[in-house]
Structure formats: C-alpha cells, structure tokens
Amino acid sequence: MSTHAVLHGNGQIAEFGGEGILIANAGDARDLILASRGANWVALDESRVAPAFFDLKSGIAGDVLQKFVNYRMKLAILGDISRYTDRSESLKALVRESKSRP
C-alpha cells in the first residue's frame, strides 16, 4: 500500500495510491488509520472502498466511521458516489450531514 502525506492548512492528509479495495471492514479502517502516520485526514478514491460500505444496512459504514471517530481522524471519500446515493435516501442524508460538519 503506497501512501504519502500532503500538507494542507494546519493538518495533513494521507492519500493512498494504487488499486484495489482498502476499506471493506472496521479492521481495514484501523489499519489505514495506523498507516496514516499521524495525519488528520485520510483521503480515498471511492474505488478503494468496498461497495458494501455504501449499503448502510450492512453496518460497515457505521463501524468504519466509528473507527475514525475513535482515532479522532476524518475520512474523505473522493469521487462520484451518486450510483449509491441515488438508491438510498439514508446514505444521501449521511453524506449531506457529513459535508456540513467542520
């Protein structure tokens, strides 16, 4: 897994290159957080996140997001996730709420 930190404002963003799924469960989120080496944010392309994450009924999103809260880090999923939000009002609401937080 290749990673590099990008300085942005007062914090650092860990970006992960390469291909393939990086987050499929809470354990993966923990590993990603630990690999971020003290960054404030983790930024991932949506292709690096398992599709089940976007199905809120699976519970994966809640578990993953709780890991980020526990480690006091933020997660940015970059890219077009409209294929998921178009099918789920709950996911659409979660995204909207997440965007409105500082």
N, C-alpha and C positions, 0 to 999 in steps of 0.2 A: 504494500500500500504506500504510494508516494504522497507526501504531504508537504506543504510549505505554508508558512505564516505570512500574512500580508498585514502591514501596519495600516491602520485606518483610524484616524482620530486618536482617541485615548486608549483604544483597545487593539487587539489582534484578532484576525480572522484566520482560522485554519481551513485551507482549501485542500481537498483530496482529489488527486488526479487518477487517471487510469480508467478502467472499465469494470463493470460488474456491480452487483449489489453489495453495499456496505452496511446498510441497516435493514435487518429483517426481524430483529427482536431486541429486547432490552439489553441483553448481553452484548450485542453488537454496538449498541449506543454507548455502553460503558467503555468498551474497547476503543471506540472512536474518540470519546472524550479524553481518555488517558493518552491516546496517541497525539492529541492536540497540543500537548506540552504547554499548558497554561494560557492558551488563547481564550478570549472571552466569547467568541462565536465559532461555530462550525458551519461551513457553507458547503452544501452538496447539491449537485445537479439532481433533478428528480429521477433520472435514470439510475441513480445509485441507491434509491430507496425501493424496497420491495413493494409491489403493488398492494399487497395485503395491508400495509401501513395505512393506505388511503381508505380502506374499508373499516370504518370506526367500530363496527360490530366485532371485528377480530380482536380488539383490545390492544393491538400492537402500538398504535399511535399513543394511546394513553400511557402505556408502560415506557415507551421511548421518551416521550415528553417529560414524564416524571423523573427519569434519569437526569435529563438536562436541568430540571429544576433543582434536584438534589445536589448536583455539582455546580450550581449557580452559573450555568452557561446557557447560551442561546443557540438555537438551531435555525438556519436559513435554508429552505429548500428552494432552489433556483430552477426556473423553467415553467413550462406550461402544464399545469395540472387540471386544466378545465375538463379533461375527459373523466376525471374523478369527481370534481365539484359539480359538474352538470348532472350527475346521478345521485348526489347526496346533499340534501339541504343541511344536514348536520355538519358535514365536512365544510360546506360553504360557510356556515356560521362560525366554525372553529377558525378557519382561515381569516375571516373578517375580524374576529375578536383578536386573533394573534397579531394582525397587522396594526391594530390600534394601540398596542402596548408599546411603551418606550423601550 
